[in-house]
Amino acid sequence: MCRYDAKKGFVAGGSSLHSCMSAHGPDAPTFNKATNEVLVPTKFDKGLAFMFETKYQLNLSRFATEGSHRDRDYHKCWSNLPKTFKADEK
């Protein structure tokens, strides 16, 4: 079984593209699992996926922004992340 450790449902061989100043990172279930599990060595196999980042603003094609292949709910994967930043702490 193929898996990717940073976003549930992300398939092996898949990719994501992030332009500068755009939010990205593990989804809420992955964050919660990683922050609460006992840390032991774990073999991670058959889960190769690619994340591309660039410092440039991207100008995407209509196919990229309107295609049926697009994950239109991608932003929702962070909706259940706990708030851990406390602005009043120094």
ROVO-514865 format. One record per atom (N, C-alpha, C): residue number from 1; residue in three letters; atom name; x, y, z. Coordinates in nm, 4 decimals, decimal comma. Last residue first. Layout:
<pts>
+-----+---------+-------+----------+----------+----------+
| num | residuo | atomo |       xx |       yy |       zz |
+-----+---------+-------+----------+----------+----------+
| NUM |     ALA |    CA |        X |        Y |        Z |
...
+-----+---------+-------+----------+----------+----------+
</pts>
This chain:
<pts>
+-----+---------+-------+----------+----------+----------+
| num | residuo | atomo |       xx |       yy |       zz |
+-----+---------+-------+----------+----------+----------+
|  90 |     LYS |     N |   0,6325 |   3,5541 |   2,4969 |
|  90 |     LYS |    CA |   0,7590 |   3,6038 |   2,4401 |
|  90 |     LYS |     C |   0,8598 |   3,4949 |   2,4370 |
|  89 |     GLU |     N |   0,2839 |   3,5451 |   2,4276 |
|  89 |     GLU |    CA |   0,4022 |   3,4851 |   2,4862 |
|  89 |     GLU |     C |   0,5272 |   3,5388 |   2,4196 |
|  88 |     ASP |     N |   0,0754 |   3,6495 |   2,2804 |
|  88 |     ASP |    CA |   0,1142 |   3,7212 |   2,4020 |
|  88 |     ASP |     C |   0,2357 |   3,6618 |   2,4717 |
|  87 |     ALA |     N |   0,0286 |   3,4722 |   2,0710 |
|  87 |     ALA |    CA |   0,0877 |   3,6023 |   2,0406 |
|  87 |     ALA |     C |   0,1365 |   3,6747 |   2,1660 |
|  86 |     LYS |     N |   0,0818 |   3,1507 |   2,0429 |
|  86 |     LYS |    CA |   0,0243 |   3,2418 |   2,1417 |
|  86 |     LYS |     C |   0,0952 |   3,3757 |   2,1276 |
|  85 |     PHE |     N |   0,0074 |   2,8833 |   1,8375 |
|  85 |     PHE |    CA |   0,0816 |   3,0090 |   1,8480 |
|  85 |     PHE |     C |   0,0098 |   3,1011 |   1,9448 |
|  84 |     THR |     N |  -0,1622 |   2,6758 |   1,8083 |
|  84 |     THR |    CA |  -0,0527 |   2,6576 |   1,9037 |
|  84 |     THR |     C |   0,0314 |   2,7833 |   1,9205 |
|  83 |     LYS |     N |  -0,4691 |   2,5621 |   1,7357 |
|  83 |     LYS |    CA |  -0,3958 |   2,6886 |   1,7417 |
|  83 |     LYS |     C |  -0,2889 |   2,6750 |   1,8493 |
|  82 |     PRO |     N |  -0,4934 |   2,2555 |   1,5538 |
|  82 |     PRO |    CA |  -0,5055 |   2,3319 |   1,6780 |
|  82 |     PRO |     C |  -0,4237 |   2,4613 |   1,6693 |
|  81 |     LEU |     N |  -0,6663 |   2,2064 |   1,2496 |
|  81 |     LEU |    CA |  -0,5369 |   2,2200 |   1,3172 |
|  81 |     LEU |     C |  -0,5545 |   2,3006 |   1,4454 |
|  80 |     ASN |     N |  -0,8921 |   2,1780 |   1,0976 |
|  80 |     ASN |    CA |  -0,8947 |   2,1256 |   1,2345 |
|  80 |     ASN |     C |  -0,7601 |   2,1321 |   1,3049 |
|  79 |     SER |     N |  -0,8338 |   2,2842 |   0,8445 |
|  79 |     SER |    CA |  -0,9395 |   2,3453 |   0,9251 |
|  79 |     SER |     C |  -0,9418 |   2,2966 |   1,0702 |
|  78 |     TRP |     N |  -0,6586 |   2,1859 |   0,6606 |
|  78 |     TRP |    CA |  -0,6008 |   2,2541 |   0,7772 |
|  78 |     TRP |     C |  -0,7074 |   2,3067 |   0,8736 |
|  77 |     CYS |     N |  -0,8059 |   2,0881 |   0,4546 |
|  77 |     CYS |    CA |  -0,7254 |   1,9913 |   0,5298 |
|  77 |     CYS |     C |  -0,6610 |   2,0535 |   0,6530 |
|  76 |     LYS |     N |  -0,9260 |   2,2857 |   0,3081 |
|  76 |     LYS |    CA |  -0,9983 |   2,2358 |   0,4252 |
|  76 |     LYS |     C |  -0,9153 |   2,1387 |   0,5096 |
|  75 |     HIS |     N |  -0,7784 |   2,3338 |   0,0808 |
|  75 |     HIS |    CA |  -0,7618 |   2,4250 |   0,1946 |
|  75 |     HIS |     C |  -0,8289 |   2,3732 |   0,3217 |
|  74 |     TYR |     N |  -0,8792 |   2,1405 |  -0,1011 |
|  74 |     TYR |    CA |  -0,7450 |   2,1271 |  -0,0436 |
|  74 |     TYR |     C |  -0,7282 |   2,2116 |   0,0822 |
|  73 |     ASP |     N |  -1,1061 |   2,1226 |  -0,2477 |
|  73 |     ASP |    CA |  -1,1218 |   2,1306 |  -0,1022 |
|  73 |     ASP |     C |  -0,9881 |   2,1225 |  -0,0293 |
|  72 |     ARG |     N |  -1,0385 |   2,0830 |  -0,5095 |
|  72 |     ARG |    CA |  -1,0993 |   2,2119 |  -0,4739 |
|  72 |     ARG |     C |  -1,1193 |   2,2284 |  -0,3228 |
|  71 |     ASP |     N |  -0,7974 |   1,9513 |  -0,6703 |
|  71 |     ASP |    CA |  -0,8565 |   1,9259 |  -0,5388 |
|  71 |     ASP |     C |  -0,9113 |   2,0590 |  -0,4868 |
|  70 |     ARG |     N |  -0,8385 |   1,9036 |  -1,0212 |
|  70 |     ARG |    CA |  -0,7970 |   1,9888 |  -0,9101 |
|  70 |     ARG |     C |  -0,8706 |   1,9522 |  -0,7811 |
|  69 |     HIS |     N |  -0,9422 |   1,7726 |  -1,2351 |
|  69 |     HIS |    CA |  -0,8437 |   1,7008 |  -1,1547 |
|  69 |     HIS |     C |  -0,8061 |   1,7764 |  -1,0268 |
|  68 |     SER |     N |  -1,0884 |   1,9486 |  -1,3823 |
|  68 |     SER |    CA |  -1,1623 |   1,8574 |  -1,2941 |
|  68 |     SER |     C |  -1,0692 |   1,7788 |  -1,2023 |
|  67 |     GLY |     N |  -0,9449 |   2,2802 |  -1,3952 |
|  67 |     GLY |    CA |  -0,9538 |   2,1401 |  -1,4358 |
|  67 |     GLY |     C |  -1,0260 |   2,0532 |  -1,3342 |
|  66 |     GLU |     N |  -0,8947 |   2,5411 |  -1,3299 |
|  66 |     GLU |    CA |  -1,0343 |   2,5016 |  -1,3464 |
|  66 |     GLU |     C |  -1,0531 |   2,3543 |  -1,3813 |
|  65 |     THR |     N |  -0,6206 |   2,5814 |  -1,3062 |
|  65 |     THR |    CA |  -0,7095 |   2,6408 |  -1,2067 |
|  65 |     THR |     C |  -0,8541 |   2,5933 |  -1,2150 |
|  64 |     ALA |     N |  -0,5037 |   2,4412 |  -1,5191 |
|  64 |     ALA |    CA |  -0,4560 |   2,4200 |  -1,3827 |
|  64 |     ALA |     C |  -0,5544 |   2,4708 |  -1,2787 |
|  63 |     PHE |     N |  -0,6405 |   2,5443 |  -1,7394 |
|  63 |     PHE |    CA |  -0,6489 |   2,4014 |  -1,7103 |
|  63 |     PHE |     C |  -0,6082 |   2,3731 |  -1,5655 |
|  62 |     ARG |     N |  -0,5520 |   2,8082 |  -1,7360 |
|  62 |     ARG |    CA |  -0,6931 |   2,7816 |  -1,7080 |
|  62 |     ARG |     C |  -0,7118 |   2,6333 |  -1,6720 |
|  61 |     SER |     N |  -0,2271 |   2,8224 |  -1,5744 |
|  61 |     SER |    CA |  -0,3151 |   2,8123 |  -1,6908 |
|  61 |     SER |     C |  -0,4592 |   2,7884 |  -1,6461 |
|  60 |     LEU |     N |  -0,0857 |   3,0574 |  -1,3425 |
|  60 |     LEU |    CA |  -0,1318 |   2,9250 |  -1,3816 |
|  60 |     LEU |     C |  -0,2256 |   2,9303 |  -1,5014 |
|  59 |     ASN |     N |   0,1841 |   3,2082 |  -1,2522 |
|  59 |     ASN |    CA |   0,0714 |   3,2417 |  -1,3378 |
|  59 |     ASN |     C |   0,0233 |   3,1096 |  -1,3965 |
|  58 |     LEU |     N |   0,3306 |   3,2528 |  -0,9347 |
|  58 |     LEU |    CA |   0,2982 |   3,1669 |  -1,0477 |
|  58 |     LEU |     C |   0,1782 |   3,2197 |  -1,1241 |
|  57 |     GLN |     N |   0,6016 |   3,4255 |  -0,8033 |
|  57 |     GLN |    CA |   0,4566 |   3,4232 |  -0,8187 |
|  57 |     GLN |     C |   0,4260 |   3,3417 |  -0,9434 |
|  56 |     TYR |     N |   0,8863 |   3,2446 |  -0,6732 |
|  56 |     TYR |    CA |   0,8194 |   3,3285 |  -0,7723 |
|  56 |     TYR |     C |   0,6675 |   3,3197 |  -0,7626 |
|  55 |     LYS |     N |   1,0068 |   3,0635 |  -0,5212 |
|  55 |     LYS |    CA |   1,0035 |   3,1992 |  -0,4666 |
|  55 |     LYS |     C |   0,9287 |   3,2947 |  -0,5581 |
|  54 |     THR |     N |   0,8418 |   2,7484 |  -0,4950 |
|  54 |     THR |    CA |   0,9162 |   2,8474 |  -0,5712 |
|  54 |     THR |     C |   0,9063 |   2,9828 |  -0,5029 |
|  53 |     GLU |     N |   0,8221 |   2,3974 |  -0,4477 |
|  53 |     GLU |    CA |   0,8052 |   2,5329 |  -0,3965 |
|  53 |     GLU |     C |   0,8861 |   2,6268 |  -0,4843 |
|  52 |     PHE |     N |   0,6690 |   2,0862 |  -0,4760 |
|  52 |     PHE |    CA |   0,7509 |   2,1876 |  -0,5401 |
|  52 |     PHE |     C |   0,7182 |   2,3234 |  -0,4791 |
|  51 |     MET |     N |   0,6753 |   1,7693 |  -0,3603 |
|  51 |     MET |    CA |   0,6241 |   1,9023 |  -0,3307 |
|  51 |     MET |     C |   0,7218 |   2,0012 |  -0,3928 |
|  50 |     PHE |     N |   0,5929 |   1,4378 |  -0,4415 |
|  50 |     PHE |    CA |   0,6759 |   1,5537 |  -0,4682 |
|  50 |     PHE |     C |   0,6044 |   1,6831 |  -0,4304 |
|  49 |     ALA |     N |   0,6320 |   1,1085 |  -0,3028 |
|  49 |     ALA |    CA |   0,5494 |   1,2134 |  -0,3612 |
|  49 |     ALA |     C |   0,6372 |   1,3375 |  -0,3703 |
|  48 |     LEU |     N |   0,6644 |   0,7757 |  -0,2179 |
|  48 |     LEU |    CA |   0,7297 |   0,8898 |  -0,2798 |
|  48 |     LEU |     C |   0,6298 |   0,9842 |  -0,3450 |
|  47 |     GLY |     N |   0,6124 |   0,5505 |  -0,0664 |
|  47 |     GLY |    CA |   0,5285 |   0,6676 |  -0,0508 |
|  47 |     GLY |     C |   0,5850 |   0,7918 |  -0,1149 |
|  46 |     LYS |     N |   0,7493 |   0,3089 |  -0,0134 |
|  46 |     LYS |    CA |   0,6510 |   0,3183 |  -0,1217 |
|  46 |     LYS |     C |   0,5591 |   0,4383 |  -0,1089 |
|  45 |     ASP |     N |   0,8058 |   0,3326 |   0,3378 |
|  45 |     ASP |    CA |   0,8341 |   0,2702 |   0,2089 |
|  45 |     ASP |     C |   0,7184 |   0,2916 |   0,1120 |
|  44 |     PHE |     N |   0,9627 |   0,3893 |   0,6295 |
|  44 |     PHE |    CA |   0,8652 |   0,4517 |   0,5413 |
|  44 |     PHE |     C |   0,8982 |   0,4049 |   0,4005 |
|  43 |     LYS |     N |   1,0081 |   0,2495 |   0,9407 |
|  43 |     LYS |    CA |   1,0419 |   0,2398 |   0,7989 |
|  43 |     LYS |     C |   0,9282 |   0,2995 |   0,7172 |
|  42 |     THR |     N |   1,0858 |   0,4267 |   1,2309 |
|  42 |     THR |    CA |   0,9798 |   0,3677 |   1,1496 |
|  42 |     THR |     C |   1,0247 |   0,3636 |   1,0052 |
|  41 |     PRO |     N |   1,1969 |   0,4616 |   1,5630 |
|  41 |     PRO |    CA |   1,2327 |   0,4488 |   1,4216 |
|  41 |     PRO |     C |   1,1228 |   0,3736 |   1,3450 |
|  40 |     VAL |     N |   0,9607 |   0,6472 |   1,7614 |
|  40 |     VAL |    CA |   1,0470 |   0,5304 |   1,7433 |
|  40 |     VAL |     C |   1,0847 |   0,5247 |   1,5951 |
|  39 |     LEU |     N |   0,7811 |   0,8418 |   1,9623 |
|  39 |     LEU |    CA |   0,8822 |   0,8499 |   1,8577 |
|  39 |     LEU |     C |   0,9741 |   0,7284 |   1,8613 |
|  38 |     VAL |     N |   0,4392 |   0,7996 |   1,9953 |
|  38 |     VAL |    CA |   0,5686 |   0,7724 |   2,0560 |
|  38 |     VAL |     C |   0,6714 |   0,7695 |   1,9437 |
|  37 |     GLU |     N |   0,2259 |   1,0675 |   1,8800 |
|  37 |     GLU |    CA |   0,2747 |   0,9296 |   1,8796 |
|  37 |     GLU |     C |   0,4096 |   0,9192 |   1,9498 |
|  36 |     ASN |     N |   0,1450 |   1,3321 |   1,8650 |
|  36 |     ASN |    CA |   0,0986 |   1,2516 |   1,9787 |
|  36 |     ASN |     C |   0,1539 |   1,1100 |   1,9820 |
|  35 |     THR |     N |   0,2305 |   1,4551 |   1,6377 |
|  35 |     THR |    CA |   0,2606 |   1,5213 |   1,7646 |
|  35 |     THR |     C |   0,2208 |   1,4380 |   1,8863 |
|  34 |     ALA |     N |   0,1386 |   1,2864 |   1,4335 |
|  34 |     ALA |    CA |   0,2823 |   1,3048 |   1,4528 |
|  34 |     ALA |     C |   0,3160 |   1,3682 |   1,5873 |
|  33 |     LYS |     N |  -0,1423 |   1,3134 |   1,4569 |
|  33 |     LYS |    CA |  -0,0783 |   1,1820 |   1,4723 |
|  33 |     LYS |     C |   0,0699 |   1,1990 |   1,5067 |
|  32 |     ASN |     N |  -0,1731 |   1,5881 |   1,4040 |
|  32 |     ASN |    CA |  -0,2144 |   1,5315 |   1,5329 |
|  32 |     ASN |     C |  -0,1490 |   1,3969 |   1,5585 |
|  31 |     PHE |     N |  -0,0753 |   1,6024 |   1,1378 |
|  31 |     PHE |    CA |  -0,0143 |   1,6813 |   1,2450 |
|  31 |     PHE |     C |  -0,0467 |   1,6201 |   1,3813 |
|  30 |     THR |     N |  -0,2588 |   1,4343 |   1,0083 |
|  30 |     THR |    CA |  -0,1162 |   1,4004 |   1,0079 |
|  30 |     THR |     C |  -0,0435 |   1,4745 |   1,1194 |
|  29 |     PRO |     N |  -0,5051 |   1,5709 |   1,0472 |
|  29 |     PRO |    CA |  -0,4855 |   1,4349 |   1,0989 |
|  29 |     PRO |     C |  -0,3378 |   1,3949 |   1,1066 |
|  28 |     ALA |     N |  -0,4388 |   1,8311 |   0,9202 |
|  28 |     ALA |    CA |  -0,4685 |   1,8175 |   1,0635 |
|  28 |     ALA |     C |  -0,4511 |   1,6744 |   1,1149 |
|  27 |     ASP |     N |  -0,1592 |   1,8038 |   0,6866 |
|  27 |     ASP |    CA |  -0,2990 |   1,8273 |   0,7217 |
|  27 |     ASP |     C |  -0,3208 |   1,7997 |   0,8702 |
|  26 |     PRO |     N |   0,1579 |   1,9713 |   0,6524 |
|  26 |     PRO |    CA |   0,0759 |   1,8540 |   0,6833 |
|  26 |     PRO |     C |  -0,0672 |   1,8920 |   0,7195 |
|  25 |     GLY |     N |   0,1644 |   2,2424 |   0,4098 |
|  25 |     GLY |    CA |   0,2192 |   2,1628 |   0,5177 |
|  25 |     GLY |     C |   0,1271 |   2,0469 |   0,5481 |
|  24 |     HIS |     N |   0,1121 |   2,5848 |   0,3214 |
|  24 |     HIS |    CA |   0,1181 |   2,4428 |   0,2893 |
|  24 |     HIS |     C |   0,1835 |   2,3702 |   0,4064 |
|  23 |     ALA |     N |   0,0240 |   2,9052 |   0,1976 |
|  23 |     ALA |    CA |   0,0262 |   2,8094 |   0,3077 |
|  23 |     ALA |     C |   0,0348 |   2,6669 |   0,2549 |
|  22 |     SER |     N |   0,2396 |   3,1091 |   0,0086 |
|  22 |     SER |    CA |   0,1163 |   3,0296 |   0,0151 |
|  22 |     SER |     C |   0,1302 |   2,9242 |   0,1243 |
|  21 |     MET |     N |   0,4705 |   3,2545 |  -0,0384 |
|  21 |     MET |    CA |   0,3744 |   3,3062 |   0,0575 |
|  21 |     MET |     C |   0,2418 |   3,2302 |   0,0600 |
|  20 |     CYS |     N |   0,5230 |   3,1341 |  -0,3691 |
|  20 |     CYS |    CA |   0,5700 |   3,2039 |  -0,2498 |
|  20 |     CYS |     C |   0,4533 |   3,2576 |  -0,1672 |
|  19 |     SER |     N |   0,3361 |   2,8360 |  -0,4563 |
|  19 |     SER |    CA |   0,4083 |   2,9591 |  -0,4871 |
|  19 |     SER |     C |   0,4450 |   3,0294 |  -0,3572 |
|  18 |     HIS |     N |   0,3484 |   2,4958 |  -0,4819 |
|  18 |     HIS |    CA |   0,3231 |   2,6053 |  -0,3888 |
|  18 |     HIS |     C |   0,4042 |   2,7268 |  -0,4289 |
|  17 |     LEU |     N |   0,2093 |   2,1966 |  -0,5859 |
|  17 |     LEU |    CA |   0,2874 |   2,3118 |  -0,6289 |
|  17 |     LEU |     C |   0,2489 |   2,4299 |  -0,5415 |
|  16 |     SER |     N |   0,2382 |   1,8456 |  -0,5518 |
|  16 |     SER |    CA |   0,1700 |   1,9704 |  -0,5205 |
|  16 |     SER |     C |   0,2654 |   2,0834 |  -0,5555 |
|  15 |     SER |     N |   0,1863 |   1,5137 |  -0,6807 |
|  15 |     SER |    CA |   0,2669 |   1,6321 |  -0,6563 |
|  15 |     SER |     C |   0,1771 |   1,7481 |  -0,6153 |
|  14 |     GLY |     N |   0,2192 |   1,1524 |  -0,6657 |
|  14 |     GLY |    CA |   0,1461 |   1,2782 |  -0,6793 |
|  14 |     GLY |     C |   0,2372 |   1,3963 |  -0,6536 |
|  13 |     GLY |     N |   0,3537 |   0,9276 |  -0,6000 |
|  13 |     GLY |    CA |   0,3768 |   0,9809 |  -0,7337 |
|  13 |     GLY |     C |   0,3036 |   1,1112 |  -0,7584 |
|  12 |     ALA |     N |   0,0932 |   0,8189 |  -0,3907 |
|  12 |     ALA |    CA |   0,2332 |   0,8075 |  -0,4299 |
|  12 |     ALA |     C |   0,2482 |   0,8520 |  -0,5737 |
|  11 |     VAL |     N |  -0,1642 |   1,0574 |  -0,3022 |
|  11 |     VAL |    CA |  -0,1178 |   0,9300 |  -0,3578 |
|  11 |     VAL |     C |   0,0298 |   0,9339 |  -0,3946 |
|  10 |     PHE |     N |  -0,3171 |   1,1701 |  -0,0164 |
|  10 |     PHE |    CA |  -0,2226 |   1,2076 |  -0,1211 |
|  10 |     PHE |     C |  -0,1591 |   1,0807 |  -0,1735 |
|   9 |     GLY |     N |  -0,4630 |   1,0890 |   0,2011 |
|   9 |     GLY |    CA |  -0,5247 |   1,0777 |   0,0703 |
|   9 |     GLY |     C |  -0,4345 |   1,1180 |  -0,0446 |
|   8 |     LYS |     N |  -0,3204 |   1,3194 |   0,4245 |
|   8 |     LYS |    CA |  -0,4031 |   1,2011 |   0,4078 |
|   8 |     LYS |     C |  -0,4682 |   1,2013 |   0,2695 |
|   7 |     LYS |     N |  -0,0019 |   1,4361 |   0,3997 |
|   7 |     LYS |    CA |  -0,1414 |   1,4705 |   0,3711 |
|   7 |     LYS |     C |  -0,2190 |   1,3435 |   0,3447 |
|   6 |     ALA |     N |   0,2451 |   1,3381 |   0,4723 |
|   6 |     ALA |    CA |   0,2148 |   1,4776 |   0,5018 |
|   6 |     ALA |     C |   0,0712 |   1,5187 |   0,4693 |
|   5 |     ASP |     N |   0,3186 |   1,0738 |   0,4010 |
|   5 |     ASP |    CA |   0,3071 |   1,1095 |   0,5422 |
|   5 |     ASP |     C |   0,2686 |   1,2538 |   0,5713 |
|   4 |     TYR |     N |   0,1519 |   0,8607 |   0,1872 |
|   4 |     TYR |    CA |   0,2312 |   0,9833 |   0,1944 |
|   4 |     TYR |     C |   0,2116 |   1,0390 |   0,3336 |
|   3 |     ARG |     N |   0,1555 |   0,5250 |   0,0626 |
|   3 |     ARG |    CA |   0,1051 |   0,6304 |   0,1485 |
|   3 |     ARG |     C |   0,2007 |   0,7481 |   0,1454 |
|   2 |     CYS |     N |   0,0576 |   0,2183 |  -0,0848 |
|   2 |     CYS |    CA |   0,1331 |   0,3426 |  -0,0926 |
|   2 |     CYS |     C |   0,0716 |   0,4461 |   0,0000 |
|   1 |     MET |     N |   0,0832 |  -0,1174 |   0,0000 |
|   1 |     MET |    CA |   0,0000 |   0,0000 |   0,0000 |
|   1 |     MET |     C |   0,0880 |   0,1242 |   0,0000 |
+-----+---------+-------+----------+----------+----------+
</pts>
